[in-house]
Amino acid sequence: MRIQLNRAHYPVTVLGPGRRIGLWTQGCGIGCPGCVALDTWAPDPATEIEVADLVSWCDSLLDKGVDGVTISGGEPFDQPEALAELVGRLRAWRAGRDIDLLCYSGRSLSVLRRRFPHILDQLDAVVPGRFVAARAPGLKWRGSANQLLVPLTPLGHRRYDAEIEREADAARLQVAVTGSTVYHIGVPRPGDLDALEDALARRGVRYREVSWRS
C-alpha cells in the first residue's frame, strides 16, 4: 500500500504532547479558506511512499525518544485505505510502548464516526473540524475555536483529557530546515506567519514562495 506524503519530520513538539513524529499527507479535497498549507492541497502521485517504508522510518527514530505520532495534511482521510493501513501498522509497531497516535481532519466528528469508524478505532485521539479563519485562534493544538480535541482510547484520555479546554501555549510554531526549504510546523495565530516573514526580511532573508498565500 502506498500513501501520498507531503513530508515527515522528527521531532515535532507543537502538535501534541512530548517529542513526536509528524506525518503530513498530500492532497486535500476540503480546502478551508485561510489554510496555511496550500502546498498540501493538490494530490500528487509523485509523492507516494510505501506505508511499510514510512513505518520503518518511524522505527529508526525510537532510540531518540518518541512520545507520539501526529498525522496531518492535507486531509489524511482523503486516502482512507492508505490511512487505515498506516494507522494499523503504527498500532502494531508501537505495541508495548507508550506512544499515542493523533490525527487531524477537516471533516466533522460525526462524519468520521459514520464513514471511518475502523480508522478511529486505531487512533488514540483526533482533532476534527474545518479550519474557520473567523474563529481563529483555537485552543491548544487547534487552529480555530470550532475544532475539537477528542480522546478515543484510555491512552488518549491520559494524554489529552487535561488539554481539551487549555489555551494554546506561547510557543505555537517550530522551524525546520531542509536544504533551502524552511518549514514552519504548528498552529499559527492570525498574522504570525506574515510577522515572521517581515522579521526575516528585515534581516535579509526572503522567501521565494510561501505555502500560506496562493
Summary of the structure (lengths in Angstrom):
residues: 214
radius of gyration: 16.5
end to end distance: 31.6
largest distance: 50.4
contacts: 658
relative contact order: 0.15
helix: 33%
strand: 22%
